[in-house]
Amino acid sequence: MNDPHQIRALEEMLLTPSSTFTHADWERLIDDDFKEFGKSGQVHRKADAIQYLLSARTDGYSIVHFDALPLGADVVLVNYTLLSGNTPHSNRSSIWRRSATGWRIVYHQGTRIA
């Protein structure tokens, strides 16, 4: 596995979408097989994620308790807690897969902390 700091940096990019990121940038980062289980219970696919990221402007989130677990030579499961300010917001899990073009997110789920 590559340096877990690289995967964490990618997760942080997804949390704070930049207005400089284009549709093509997100296409490269999000795998065609991407699936997310949202807090509403809905399943979101790649197109949904890209649409959200192109319009989202979130601030004030940070990652703590980040852990990366290799599941194979080119697959990593990450778990972390997302903070809103200093308050725990949700527990998050993502699966990243390395492709010829770099790491791509394949799966994501967040569970809100009550």
Backbone torsions as a table, in degrees:
resi	resn	phi	psi	omega
1	MET	NA	144.7	172.8
2	ASN	-68.8	175.7	178.6
3	ASP	-55.4	125.5	179.4
4	PRO	-60.1	-21.0	177.8
5	HIS	-64.1	-31.2	178.5
6	GLN	-66.3	-43.4	179.1
7	ILE	-66.7	-41.5	178.0
8	ARG	-60.1	-42.3	178.8
9	ALA	-61.1	-37.5	177.6
10	LEU	-66.6	-42.1	176.7
11	GLU	-60.8	-41.5	-179.9
12	GLU	-65.3	-34.7	176.0
13	MET	-62.6	-38.8	179.8
14	LEU	-68.4	-28.5	-179.5
15	LEU	-79.0	-28.1	-177.1
16	THR	-128.4	71.4	-177.4
17	PRO	-56.7	136.0	180.0
18	SER	-94.9	143.4	177.7
19	SER	-66.7	-13.0	178.7
20	THR	-84.9	-10.9	178.8
21	PHE	-77.6	134.3	-179.2
22	THR	-102.2	170.9	175.1
23	HIS	-55.0	-42.8	-179.9
24	ALA	-63.2	-37.4	177.7
25	ASP	-61.2	-46.2	179.9
26	TRP	-68.2	-34.9	176.9
27	GLU	-57.7	-39.7	-179.4
28	ARG	-72.4	-32.3	-174.9
29	LEU	-84.9	-29.4	-176.1
30	ILE	-104.2	124.4	-177.1
31	ASP	-67.6	150.3	177.8
32	ASP	-60.9	-27.3	-179.8
33	ASP	-87.9	7.6	-174.2
34	PHE	-54.7	138.5	174.5
35	LYS	-142.5	138.1	175.6
36	GLU	-131.9	134.8	171.7
37	PHE	-97.9	111.1	-177.4
38	GLY	-80.7	165.7	-179.3
39	LYS	-63.1	-21.6	178.2
40	SER	-77.6	-11.3	-175.3
41	GLY	94.5	-7.7	179.2
42	GLN	-76.7	151.3	175.1
43	VAL	-97.6	128.7	179.4
44	HIS	-112.2	142.2	178.5
45	ARG	-109.8	-176.5	-175.8
46	LYS	-54.2	-49.1	-177.8
47	ALA	-60.3	-39.3	178.0
48	ASP	-63.3	-44.4	-178.3
49	ALA	-63.4	-44.0	-179.4
50	ILE	-64.3	-43.5	178.7
51	GLN	-58.6	-44.4	178.7
52	TYR	-62.9	-48.4	-175.7
53	LEU	-65.3	-31.5	178.2
54	LEU	-70.0	-23.6	-178.4
55	SER	-107.5	-14.8	-175.4
56	ALA	-76.6	140.2	173.3
57	ARG	-136.7	83.0	-175.8
58	THR	-100.6	144.1	176.8
59	ASP	-135.7	158.4	171.8
60	GLY	87.3	6.3	177.7
61	TYR	-98.5	145.8	174.7
62	SER	-145.8	160.6	-176.7
63	ILE	-105.7	133.7	171.7
64	VAL	-132.9	163.6	178.1
65	HIS	55.8	42.0	-179.3
66	PHE	-73.8	132.7	178.8
67	ASP	-139.0	134.4	178.4
68	ALA	-119.0	127.6	-179.0
69	LEU	-121.9	113.8	176.9
70	PRO	-64.9	131.4	176.0
71	LEU	-103.7	-8.5	179.5
72	GLY	-179.9	-175.1	-177.3
73	ALA	-61.2	-33.8	-174.0
74	ASP	-128.0	24.0	-179.3
75	VAL	-136.8	133.4	-178.0
76	VAL	-134.0	134.7	171.6
77	LEU	-100.0	128.4	175.3
78	VAL	-117.9	144.0	175.8
79	ASN	-131.4	142.5	177.7
80	TYR	-162.9	167.3	172.9
81	THR	-105.5	134.4	177.8
82	LEU	-97.9	127.3	176.7
83	LEU	-102.8	142.2	169.2
84	SER	-109.3	106.8	-168.5
85	GLY	68.0	-120.7	176.0
86	ASN	-108.1	9.1	-174.9
87	THR	-103.3	128.8	175.7
88	PRO	-58.4	129.5	-177.2
89	HIS	-105.1	-50.4	-177.3
90	SER	-160.9	156.9	169.5
91	ASN	-94.6	137.7	-174.5
92	ARG	-126.1	147.4	173.6
93	SER	-136.5	138.7	175.9
94	SER	-139.9	151.1	171.5
95	ILE	-116.5	128.2	179.0
96	TRP	-114.8	140.2	179.1
97	ARG	-126.9	133.1	178.8
98	ARG	-82.1	130.7	176.8
99	SER	-118.1	-175.6	178.3
100	ALA	-63.3	-24.1	-178.6
101	THR	-99.2	0.1	179.4
102	GLY	124.2	-169.1	-178.5
103	TRP	-74.7	137.7	178.3
104	ARG	-133.8	138.4	179.1
105	ILE	-79.0	133.1	-177.6
106	VAL	-109.8	-31.5	-173.8
107	TYR	-148.0	145.8	175.5
108	HIS	-150.6	142.8	173.2
109	GLN	-148.1	138.5	174.9
110	GLY	-124.4	136.8	177.6
111	THR	-119.7	116.8	-177.3
112	ARG	-61.6	140.7	175.5
113	ILE	-92.8	124.5	-177.6
114	ALA	-70.6	NA	NA
